[in-house]
Amino acid sequence: MLARAFNSSKQSEAKGKRKKEKEKEKEKEKEISNKVKTYFDISK
């Protein structure tokens, strides 16, 4: 019983980590797209 609770907490922890990593990736993509936009705006 205890092991099951421990495993489920580990799984939810892993899910949280994955979610945070995905959010970080989205932030990076936003930054990159913004940099690209400003670069093209400057080069016009």
PDB file of N, CA, C and O in Angstrom, chain B, residues numbered from 101:
ATOM      1  N   MET B 101       0.838  -1.207   0.000  1.00  0.00           N
ATOM      2  CA  MET B 101       0.000   0.000   0.000  1.00  0.00           C
ATOM      3  C   MET B 101       0.874   1.258   0.000  1.00  0.00           C
ATOM      4  O   MET B 101       0.654   2.188  -0.776  1.00  0.00           O
ATOM      5  N   LEU B 102       1.849   1.260   0.873  1.00  0.00           N
ATOM      6  CA  LEU B 102       2.733   2.424   0.968  1.00  0.00           C
ATOM      7  C   LEU B 102       3.524   2.603  -0.337  1.00  0.00           C
ATOM      8  O   LEU B 102       3.723   3.718  -0.819  1.00  0.00           O
ATOM      9  N   ALA B 103       3.963   1.472  -0.884  1.00  0.00           N
ATOM     10  CA  ALA B 103       4.739   1.531  -2.127  1.00  0.00           C
ATOM     11  C   ALA B 103       3.911   2.146  -3.248  1.00  0.00           C
ATOM     12  O   ALA B 103       4.429   2.913  -4.059  1.00  0.00           O
ATOM     13  N   ARG B 104       2.629   1.810  -3.293  1.00  0.00           N
ATOM     14  CA  ARG B 104       1.765   2.346  -4.349  1.00  0.00           C
ATOM     15  C   ARG B 104       1.659   3.863  -4.220  1.00  0.00           C
ATOM     16  O   ARG B 104       1.734   4.581  -5.218  1.00  0.00           O
ATOM     17  N   ALA B 105       1.487   4.345  -3.006  1.00  0.00           N
ATOM     18  CA  ALA B 105       1.388   5.789  -2.777  1.00  0.00           C
ATOM     19  C   ALA B 105       2.698   6.466  -3.173  1.00  0.00           C
ATOM     20  O   ALA B 105       2.697   7.541  -3.773  1.00  0.00           O
ATOM     21  N   PHE B 106       3.809   5.828  -2.831  1.00  0.00           N
ATOM     22  CA  PHE B 106       5.118   6.386  -3.159  1.00  0.00           C
ATOM     23  C   PHE B 106       5.285   6.479  -4.673  1.00  0.00           C
ATOM     24  O   PHE B 106       5.740   7.495  -5.199  1.00  0.00           O
ATOM     25  N   ASN B 107       4.907   5.394  -5.369  1.00  0.00           N
ATOM     26  CA  ASN B 107       5.029   5.376  -6.831  1.00  0.00           C
ATOM     27  C   ASN B 107       4.170   6.454  -7.474  1.00  0.00           C
ATOM     28  O   ASN B 107       4.612   7.134  -8.400  1.00  0.00           O
ATOM     29  N   SER B 108       2.947   6.610  -6.988  1.00  0.00           N
ATOM     30  CA  SER B 108       2.063   7.613  -7.590  1.00  0.00           C
ATOM     31  C   SER B 108       2.618   9.019  -7.370  1.00  0.00           C
ATOM     32  O   SER B 108       2.502   9.881  -8.241  1.00  0.00           O
ATOM     33  N   SER B 109       3.222   9.247  -6.198  1.00  0.00           N
ATOM     34  CA  SER B 109       3.796  10.573  -5.953  1.00  0.00           C
ATOM     35  C   SER B 109       4.995  10.793  -6.871  1.00  0.00           C
ATOM     36  O   SER B 109       5.218  11.902  -7.355  1.00  0.00           O
ATOM     37  N   LYS B 110       5.763   9.736  -7.106  1.00  0.00           N
ATOM     38  CA  LYS B 110       6.902   9.835  -8.025  1.00  0.00           C
ATOM     39  C   LYS B 110       6.414  10.156  -9.436  1.00  0.00           C
ATOM     40  O   LYS B 110       7.000  10.987 -10.131  1.00  0.00           O
ATOM     41  N   GLN B 111       5.334   9.489  -9.854  1.00  0.00           N
ATOM     42  CA  GLN B 111       4.798   9.717 -11.199  1.00  0.00           C
ATOM     43  C   GLN B 111       4.319  11.155 -11.350  1.00  0.00           C
ATOM     44  O   GLN B 111       4.601  11.807 -12.355  1.00  0.00           O
ATOM     45  N   SER B 112       3.595  11.646 -10.350  1.00  0.00           N
ATOM     46  CA  SER B 112       3.088  13.019 -10.451  1.00  0.00           C
ATOM     47  C   SER B 112       4.252  14.011 -10.433  1.00  0.00           C
ATOM     48  O   SER B 112       4.191  15.062 -11.070  1.00  0.00           O
ATOM     49  N   GLU B 113       5.305  13.668  -9.701  1.00  0.00           N
ATOM     50  CA  GLU B 113       6.498  14.522  -9.668  1.00  0.00           C
ATOM     51  C   GLU B 113       7.116  14.590 -11.066  1.00  0.00           C
ATOM     52  O   GLU B 113       7.486  15.663 -11.542  1.00  0.00           O
ATOM     53  N   ALA B 114       7.219  13.434 -11.710  1.00  0.00           N
ATOM     54  CA  ALA B 114       7.783  13.373 -13.062  1.00  0.00           C
ATOM     55  C   ALA B 114       6.916  14.167 -14.030  1.00  0.00           C
ATOM     56  O   ALA B 114       7.433  14.859 -14.907  1.00  0.00           O
ATOM     57  N   LYS B 115       5.601  14.068 -13.872  1.00  0.00           N
ATOM     58  CA  LYS B 115       4.692  14.829 -14.735  1.00  0.00           C
ATOM     59  C   LYS B 115       4.942  16.317 -14.561  1.00  0.00           C
ATOM     60  O   LYS B 115       4.996  17.061 -15.540  1.00  0.00           O
ATOM     61  N   GLY B 116       5.093  16.749 -13.321  1.00  0.00           N
ATOM     62  CA  GLY B 116       5.350  18.157 -13.042  1.00  0.00           C
ATOM     63  C   GLY B 116       6.637  18.619 -13.696  1.00  0.00           C
ATOM     64  O   GLY B 116       6.698  19.708 -14.267  1.00  0.00           O
ATOM     65  N   LYS B 117       7.664  17.789 -13.612  1.00  0.00           N
ATOM     66  CA  LYS B 117       8.943  18.142 -14.231  1.00  0.00           C
ATOM     67  C   LYS B 117       8.777  18.297 -15.731  1.00  0.00           C
ATOM     68  O   LYS B 117       9.262  19.259 -16.328  1.00  0.00           O
ATOM     69  N   ARG B 118       8.071  17.317 -16.345  1.00  0.00           N
ATOM     70  CA  ARG B 118       7.873  17.375 -17.792  1.00  0.00           C
ATOM     71  C   ARG B 118       7.118  18.633 -18.177  1.00  0.00           C
ATOM     72  O   ARG B 118       7.439  19.285 -19.170  1.00  0.00           O
ATOM     73  N   LYS B 119       6.108  18.968 -17.381  1.00  0.00           N
ATOM     74  CA  LYS B 119       5.305  20.157 -17.671  1.00  0.00           C
ATOM     75  C   LYS B 119       6.189  21.401 -17.615  1.00  0.00           C
ATOM     76  O   LYS B 119       6.102  22.272 -18.481  1.00  0.00           O
ATOM     77  N   LYS B 120       7.040  21.479 -16.591  1.00  0.00           N
ATOM     78  CA  LYS B 120       7.929  22.637 -16.462  1.00  0.00           C
ATOM     79  C   LYS B 120       8.891  22.709 -17.637  1.00  0.00           C
ATOM     80  O   LYS B 120       9.151  23.789 -18.168  1.00  0.00           O
ATOM     81  N   GLU B 121       9.422  21.551 -18.046  1.00  0.00           N
ATOM     82  CA  GLU B 121      10.342  21.536 -19.187  1.00  0.00           C
ATOM     83  C   GLU B 121       9.643  22.017 -20.452  1.00  0.00           C
ATOM     84  O   GLU B 121      10.213  22.771 -21.241  1.00  0.00           O
ATOM     85  N   LYS B 122       8.400  21.571 -20.637  1.00  0.00           N
ATOM     86  CA  LYS B 122       7.646  22.007 -21.819  1.00  0.00           C
ATOM     87  C   LYS B 122       7.436  23.512 -21.778  1.00  0.00           C
ATOM     88  O   LYS B 122       7.550  24.186 -22.802  1.00  0.00           O
ATOM     89  N   GLU B 123       7.126  24.045 -20.592  1.00  0.00           N
ATOM     90  CA  GLU B 123       6.923  25.492 -20.465  1.00  0.00           C
ATOM     91  C   GLU B 123       8.211  26.234 -20.792  1.00  0.00           C
ATOM     92  O   GLU B 123       8.186  27.270 -21.456  1.00  0.00           O
ATOM     93  N   LYS B 124       9.341  25.700 -20.324  1.00  0.00           N
ATOM     94  CA  LYS B 124      10.626  26.333 -20.626  1.00  0.00           C
ATOM     95  C   LYS B 124      10.873  26.333 -22.130  1.00  0.00           C
ATOM     96  O   LYS B 124      11.325  27.333 -22.689  1.00  0.00           O
ATOM     97  N   GLU B 125      10.573  25.202 -22.789  1.00  0.00           N
ATOM     98  CA  GLU B 125      10.753  25.116 -24.242  1.00  0.00           C
ATOM     99  C   GLU B 125       9.895  26.155 -24.948  1.00  0.00           C
ATOM    100  O   GLU B 125      10.347  26.807 -25.889  1.00  0.00           O
ATOM    101  N   LYS B 126       8.656  26.308 -24.491  1.00  0.00           N
ATOM    102  CA  LYS B 126       7.766  27.296 -25.111  1.00  0.00           C
ATOM    103  C   LYS B 126       8.348  28.695 -24.947  1.00  0.00           C
ATOM    104  O   LYS B 126       8.320  29.495 -25.882  1.00  0.00           O
ATOM    105  N   GLU B 127       8.879  28.991 -23.755  1.00  0.00           N
ATOM    106  CA  GLU B 127       9.476  30.305 -23.519  1.00  0.00           C
ATOM    107  C   GLU B 127      10.649  30.530 -24.470  1.00  0.00           C
ATOM    108  O   GLU B 127      10.791  31.609 -25.046  1.00  0.00           O
ATOM    109  N   LYS B 128      11.486  29.508 -24.631  1.00  0.00           N
ATOM    110  CA  LYS B 128      12.636  29.631 -25.529  1.00  0.00           C
ATOM    111  C   LYS B 128      12.171  29.888 -26.954  1.00  0.00           C
ATOM    112  O   LYS B 128      12.721  30.739 -27.653  1.00  0.00           O
ATOM    113  N   GLU B 129      11.141  29.138 -27.385  1.00  0.00           N
ATOM    114  CA  GLU B 129      10.618  29.323 -28.740  1.00  0.00           C
ATOM    115  C   GLU B 129      10.099  30.744 -28.918  1.00  0.00           C
ATOM    116  O   GLU B 129      10.313  31.362 -29.960  1.00  0.00           O
ATOM    117  N   LYS B 130       9.419  31.259 -27.899  1.00  0.00           N
ATOM    118  CA  LYS B 130       8.910  32.638 -27.970  1.00  0.00           C
ATOM    119  C   LYS B 130      10.070  33.606 -28.114  1.00  0.00           C
ATOM    120  O   LYS B 130      10.037  34.505 -28.953  1.00  0.00           O
ATOM    121  N   GLU B 131      11.104  33.418 -27.286  1.00  0.00           N
ATOM    122  CA  GLU B 131      12.265  34.310 -27.340  1.00  0.00           C
ATOM    123  C   GLU B 131      12.891  34.278 -28.725  1.00  0.00           C
ATOM    124  O   GLU B 131      13.200  35.321 -29.301  1.00  0.00           O
ATOM    125  N   ILE B 132      13.077  33.075 -29.254  1.00  0.00           N
ATOM    126  CA  ILE B 132      13.709  32.930 -30.565  1.00  0.00           C
ATOM    127  C   ILE B 132      12.871  33.612 -31.636  1.00  0.00           C
ATOM    128  O   ILE B 132      13.399  34.347 -32.470  1.00  0.00           O
ATOM    129  N   SER B 133      11.557  33.367 -31.614  1.00  0.00           N
ATOM    130  CA  SER B 133      10.699  33.971 -32.640  1.00  0.00           C
ATOM    131  C   SER B 133      10.712  35.493 -32.516  1.00  0.00           C
ATOM    132  O   SER B 133      10.676  36.199 -33.524  1.00  0.00           O
ATOM    133  N   ASN B 134      10.762  35.999 -31.281  1.00  0.00           N
ATOM    134  CA  ASN B 134      10.820  37.447 -31.091  1.00  0.00           C
ATOM    135  C   ASN B 134      12.131  38.006 -31.636  1.00  0.00           C
ATOM    136  O   ASN B 134      12.143  39.058 -32.276  1.00  0.00           O
ATOM    137  N   LYS B 135      13.234  37.301 -31.382  1.00  0.00           N
ATOM    138  CA  LYS B 135      14.527  37.747 -31.889  1.00  0.00           C
ATOM    139  C   LYS B 135      14.519  37.750 -33.409  1.00  0.00           C
ATOM    140  O   LYS B 135      15.022  38.681 -34.039  1.00  0.00           O
ATOM    141  N   VAL B 136      13.946  36.704 -33.997  1.00  0.00           N
ATOM    142  CA  VAL B 136      13.881  36.620 -35.458  1.00  0.00           C
ATOM    143  C   VAL B 136      13.048  37.776 -36.003  1.00  0.00           C
ATOM    144  O   VAL B 136      13.420  38.409 -36.990  1.00  0.00           O
ATOM    145  N   LYS B 137      11.925  38.044 -35.356  1.00  0.00           N
ATOM    146  CA  LYS B 137      11.063  39.146 -35.798  1.00  0.00           C
ATOM    147  C   LYS B 137      11.817  40.466 -35.743  1.00  0.00           C
ATOM    148  O   LYS B 137      11.800  41.230 -36.707  1.00  0.00           O
ATOM    149  N   THR B 138      12.476  40.739 -34.626  1.00  0.00           N
ATOM    150  CA  THR B 138      13.195  42.007 -34.499  1.00  0.00           C
ATOM    151  C   THR B 138      14.327  42.068 -35.521  1.00  0.00           C
ATOM    152  O   THR B 138      14.603  43.134 -36.071  1.00  0.00           O
ATOM    153  N   TYR B 139      14.982  40.944 -35.781  1.00  0.00           N
ATOM    154  CA  TYR B 139      16.055  40.917 -36.765  1.00  0.00           C
ATOM    155  C   TYR B 139      15.522  41.307 -38.139  1.00  0.00           C
ATOM    156  O   TYR B 139      16.125  42.121 -38.839  1.00  0.00           O
ATOM    157  N   PHE B 140      14.382  40.719 -38.523  1.00  0.00           N
ATOM    158  CA  PHE B 140      13.817  41.040 -39.832  1.00  0.00           C
ATOM    159  C   PHE B 140      13.309  42.477 -39.870  1.00  0.00           C
ATOM    160  O   PHE B 140      13.399  43.139 -40.903  1.00  0.00           O
ATOM    161  N   ASP B 141      12.773  42.964 -38.745  1.00  0.00           N
ATOM    162  CA  ASP B 141      12.315  44.355 -38.695  1.00  0.00           C
ATOM    163  C   ASP B 141      13.499  45.299 -38.883  1.00  0.00           C
ATOM    164  O   ASP B 141      13.387  46.309 -39.577  1.00  0.00           O
ATOM    165  N   ILE B 142      14.629  44.971 -38.268  1.00  0.00           N
ATOM    166  CA  ILE B 142      15.815  45.821 -38.366  1.00  0.00           C
ATOM    167  C   ILE B 142      16.359  45.777 -39.790  1.00  0.00           C
ATOM    168  O   ILE B 142      16.776  46.805 -40.323  1.00  0.00           O
ATOM    169  N   SER B 143      16.360  44.595 -40.412  1.00  0.00           N
ATOM    170  CA  SER B 143      16.960  44.445 -41.738  1.00  0.00           C
ATOM    171  C   SER B 143      16.115  45.067 -42.847  1.00  0.00           C
ATOM    172  O   SER B 143      16.592  45.199 -43.974  1.00  0.00           O
ATOM    173  N   LYS B 144      14.885  45.447 -42.560  1.00  0.00           N
ATOM    174  CA  LYS B 144      14.029  46.056 -43.595  1.00  0.00           C
ATOM    175  C   LYS B 144      14.512  47.442 -43.963  1.00  0.00           C
ATOM    176  O   LYS B 144      13.914  48.099 -44.814  1.00  0.00           O
TER     177      LYS B 144
END
